[in-house]
Amino acid sequence: MFKQAVKCRVAPMMAFYALALAACGDGGPKAPPPPEVKVYTVKPVEIPRVVELPGRVQAVRTAEVRARVDGIIERRLYQEGTDVKVDAPLFRIDPREKQAAYDQAVGALSRAQASARNTKQVVDRYQPLVSREAISKQEFDAAVAASAQADADVISAQAQVERAALDLDYTTVTAPLSGRAGRAQVTEGALVKGAEGTLLTTIEQLDPIYVNVTQSSAELLRLRRDIEEGKVKSVPLDRVRVILTLEDGSVYEKEGHLNFLDMAVDSSTGSISVRAQFDNPGRLLLPGQFVRARVEGSSISNGIVVPQRAVQLKPEGATVLVVGKNNLLESKPVRLGVLHGTLWVIQSGLNPGDRVVTDGLQHARVGAPVRVEGEAGIPPVPAAKKPN
């Protein structure tokens, strides 16, 4: 009985060990297959070269309206903050003093003209007498000299009349150009002086309007070298497209273009002044306003772009995952340029032919093998447009 009981107990144990040994013979549980990823194979493409720069809005023309004669402001003739046309009256200075000076000058001219007529008549009377020696040659020469002096007095008196007429006209202050008239700097009853050029108001032309930006001289030098080496295609200055981003983050609806590039470097900042021109029919852009200008003109012949989702942004910089030799995953640091829609421009870090992982990043591990499932497509790179 005892032997039978022992045999009964040993049999199940032998079966367990047999199964364990069989399992050991199969090599244990199988490892999971490599994760599947999609890649984008880097290829050189032509992309617009975009530079984002801070800028400030400036009026196309600014005129400071100043007094040109002395007097008391009698009346303001325009509404502050409205558009005015060229030669529109803005202020009236009390004209009575200038009117009196004009009348006096006119009277002096009349006296000079009467004197000139009289001296000419004397010369005409002396002309036949001197030939008959009825008067001396000295008397005749004196009459001719008096007539010439009288004619000069007429010219001087005419100049005084014209000057008095100008002063009288200056009592009505007009707009030197069409534009938006600002706040009046003087009120009715204020004394203004022409010699000091008392400021009355300011007029600014707001349509079109300028935006001034500054470009690093080092960046401009790099661009010129890239153009010389054929890496960048350049375009004429007036075909360089400029897009504005306003202070609230919205994009200004009108596209502008560059119209000025300074040829001197600011010694204090090491930058070069660049100016763009925009249509401003709604007066949305105002002088002094800060904006960001996106300048798109030249294009990069062999540029590199990758989908935005392939780029990992970290505090130490941007990286992408690349399928390398033996399908092992590598991490590469890259230097980013601007964002074109959903495409990052890569300035350095990638080469044509690199396989950049775009999908399956959550399962992929650096240094581990992956299985390439397919090729990911990218949208076409937007081409630079001509300004409106």
PEDA-V847413 format. One line per field, one symbol per residue. phi: phi as a letter, one per 40 degrees, with the letter a starting at -180 (. if undefined). psi: psi as a letter, one per 40 degrees, with the letter a starting at -180 (. if undefined). burial: 1 if it has 9 or more other ideal C-beta (glycine too) atoms within 8 Angstrom, else 0. Layout:
# PEDA-V847413
phi = ???
psi = ???
burial = ???
This chain:
# PEDA-V847413
phi = .cccccccccccccccccccccccccggccccccccbbbbccbcbcbccbbbbcabcbccbbbccbcbbcibccacbbccgbcbcdgccbbbcdccccccccccccccccccccccccccccccccdcccccfcbccccccccccccccccccccccccccccccccccccbcbccaciccccccbbdgccbbcccgdcbabbbcbacabbcbbbdcccccccccccccgcbccbddcbccbbbbcccgccccccbacbabcbbccccbgbbcbbbbbcaccfccbdgccabbbcbbcbccbcbbbcccccbcbdcicbbcbcbcffccbbbcbbcbccbgbbccccahbbdgcbccbbgccbcbcgccbbccacccbccccccbccc
psi = dddddddddddddddddddddddddeeaiiiiiiihiiihhhihihihhhhhiiihihidihhhhiieiiahhdiheihheihiihehhdihiheddddddddddddddddddddddddddddddddddddefdiidddddddddddddddddddddddddddddddddeehhiheiiahhaiheiiheihihddefhhdihhhhehiiihhihhhddddddddddddeedhhiiideehhhhihideeihhdhiaiiehhieihhddefihhihihiifdefdhihehhihhhhhciihdgihiiideehhhideaiiihhhaiffihihhiihibihgbehhhhdidiihehhhhdieddeihheiiihhdihhiiiihhihiii.
burial = 0000000000000000000000000000000000111111110011111100111111110110101010111001010100010001111111100110110111011011101101110110011011000000001100110110111011011101101110110111101010111101010000011100111111111100111111111011001001100001000000111111110000010011110010000100011111111101001010101011111111111111111101100000011111100011111101110001001111001100011111111001000101110001010010010010
